[in-house]
Amino acid sequence: MVYSRTVEQEELLFGHAGRVLRNALVVYDSKSNSLWSQFVGEAVQGPYTGTKLELIPSMITTWTKWKQEFPDTLALETRDATMMQKMMQNFNTSYYKNSTAGMQGEFVEDDRLEDKALVIGYADDKYSKAYELSSMARTKVVNDDAGAVPLVVFYHDGTDSTRVFDRFIMGEELTFSYSSKDNGVEIAIDKETQSSWNTLNGVCIKGPLKGHVLQSLPSHLSYWFAWTDHYPDTDLYNN
């Protein structure tokens, strides 16, 4: 998850607080020492309690795919892993392979999916909804309404990358379907204008709406148990 660190027109600096909350990382800001939940981006203790960080749309994908779409991108260079980092990598590798629901176990029991089923989650101040990744891999495109928001979820074969966009543009609500892959770029076509869209960046590349861009919506990849722990009233898309 990627958040803006600007709060009340001031840029905050964050660090690892050495704690977890419902299996999610807890961070602190150096100005007030408030504690923030990494999963929901909200301060849970301290002067900023109740304040929410702005969630910036992002995605998990391969470096190859990212460079293909954004060739001028800058990358963060990291130092060689320390012994502790290597130990954590080993722990993470084993954790991903077993059925353990976090270090603290699940807090909300929801058997609609397996605990470690991967979902793409969308949430705003009033509504939350999850889309199972394995289902997305089959359909590639989902047109849906999450509360009052008409959205489309695009899935990229081979990278498990997903993007969520608002499908209302130019005064019209579009309906998308998967078309094809062209030179590694996956294409969707909208029913209303028959325009072609790059599903990774939301740019219309052909047709009457060429050059227009869909608005990207904040979302993130999560285990089902983690999503329901933080959004217990979530809806689950069922195609």
N, C-alpha and C positions, 0 to 999 in steps of 0.2 A: 504494500500500500504506500502511496505517495501523498503527503500532505503539504499544504502551504504552511510555512512556519511564521507567517505574519498574523499577529493577533493585536487587535486594537491599534492598527497602523504601526506596530513595532515588530521587528524581526527578533524572534526568540531563538536561543541556542538550546538544543536538546541533548541529553545523554542517557545512557542506560542506567536505570535505577536499581538493577540487580534484583528485581522482583517480577512476579507474574500475577496476573489477575484473570481468573477463568482461563488459564493456560495461555494467555496472551502476554506479550512483553509489556512491561511498564517502563515509561521514560519520565524524566523530569526536565523542567526548563530551568536554566541557570539564573533567570531573573527572580522568580518567586519560589522556586523549589516545589512547585505544584507537581503532582503526579498525574500522568496521562496514560490512558489505555491506548495501546497501539492499534487494537482491533477496531475500535469505534472512533478514535481520534478525539476523545473527550477527556477533560481534566476530571479526575475522580477524588482528588484530595488537594487542599491548599487554596490560595486566593483565587485561582482560576476555576475552581470547581463549577462544573456545568457548562463551561466554555467549550465549544467544538472547533476543531481545526477544519479548514476546507479540504475535502478530499479531492485530489487532482486525478483525472482519468489516467490510467496506466495499464500496462499489460505484462504478462510473463510470456516470453517467446525465446526463440533461439537467436544467438548473435548473428548468424547468417541471414535469417529472415529480417531482422531489424536493420542490418546494413543495406539489404536489398531495397527496403522501402525508404530508409533515411540515411543515405550514404554520407552526409555531412555531419552525422551525429558525433558528439563528444562522449568519451567513455571514462569512467572513474577508474584510475589505476590503483590497485591495492598491493600492499607489501606481501612478501611470502608468509604463508600461514605459520603462526606460532604453534608450539606444542598443544596449547589449550585449544586453539582453533581446530587443529587436526583431531583432537579428542571429540570436540563438538561435531565435527563433520562425520566421524565414525558413529556417534550417537544418533545423529539425524538420519544417517543411512539406514541403521537398524530400525529406528522409529518408523520411518516411512514404510518399512516392509512388514511391520506387525500390526495388530489390531488395537493396540493401546490407544485410548482416547485421551491424549494429552498427559502431562505429568500429574495432574490433579484429578483426572477422570472427568467424565461429562457431568454437567450441572443440570441439564434439561434432557430428559429422555424423550426422544422423538423417533419412532421406528418407521417413519415413512421412507427413509433410506438407511443404508448401512452407515455406521458412525463415521467411517473414513471415506465415504463416497465424496468425490470432489464436486463442488458446485461453484457456479458463478453467481455471486450475490449482488443484488442491487438494493439500496436502501436510501430513503430520504427521511425527512422529519416525521412523516405520517405513515409510511408504508415500507415493507420489505418483501423481497421475493427472491427465490433461488431457482437456478436452472442446472440440472444435473449434467455434468460434463460428458458422461458416456452417452447420454441421449443427444446432446449437442453434436457429438461426433457422427451420429447417424443422420441427423437432419441438416446440419451445417447452418441453417438459418431459422430463427424463430421470430415471428411477429407476435407481439403481445402488448397488453396494457398492464403496467405495474401501477396500480392505483389510478391516478389521473394522467399518468405519463404513457403515451404511446411509444414503445421502444422496439428495437430490433436487436437481436443478439446474433453475431456472426462468429462462426467457428472456423479455424484454419487447420486443415488436415496436415498431420505430420509434425506439428509443433505444439498442439493443444493450446494454441493462442486463441483468445476470445476478445471481442470488442463489443461494447454496448453503445448504441446510438439512439437518439431521439429520431423517430421516423416521421415527424411532422416538419415539413420544410416548404417554404414558398407558399404558405397558406393551405397546404394539402397534406393529408395523412397518407403516406405511401405504404404499399405492401410489397415485400421483397421475396424473391425466391432465388435459390442458388442456380448459377448458370454454368460456369466452367472455370478452368484454370488456364491462364494465358501467360506463358513465360514465367511461371511461378507465382503470378498474381491471381488471387481468387476473386471471381467476379459474381456479383449479384445483380439481378435486374428487377426494377420496380414495375409492378403491374400497370400502374396508372399512366406512365409516360414511356415505358419501355427503354428507359435510360439504363446504362451500365455503371456499376459502382465498384470501386476498390474496397473490399470488405475490411482491410486492415486499417486504412486511414479515413474511410468514409467519403472519399472524393469521387464525384461523378466524372467518369472518363470518356463517356460517349452518350450521345442522345440529346434531347431537348434541355436537360438540366446540366449539361457538361460544364464543369468548373465549379459547381456548387458543392458545398461540404456539409455533411450531416454533423449535428452537434454531438460530440462525445459525452457520454454519461459516466459518472464514477461507478466503478464496480470492482470486485476483486475475487480472486480464486481462494477458496476456503474448503476445509473439511466440513462435512455436514454437521458433525457434533459441535464444532466451533461456531458455525453460523447460528445454529439454534440456541447455543448457550448465550449469545449476545443479542439475538433477535428471536426470542421464543415464540412470538406471534407471527412469524414469517409464513408467507404463502409459498407453495412449491409448484412450479410449472408442471403440468401433466399434459403431454401432447396426445 
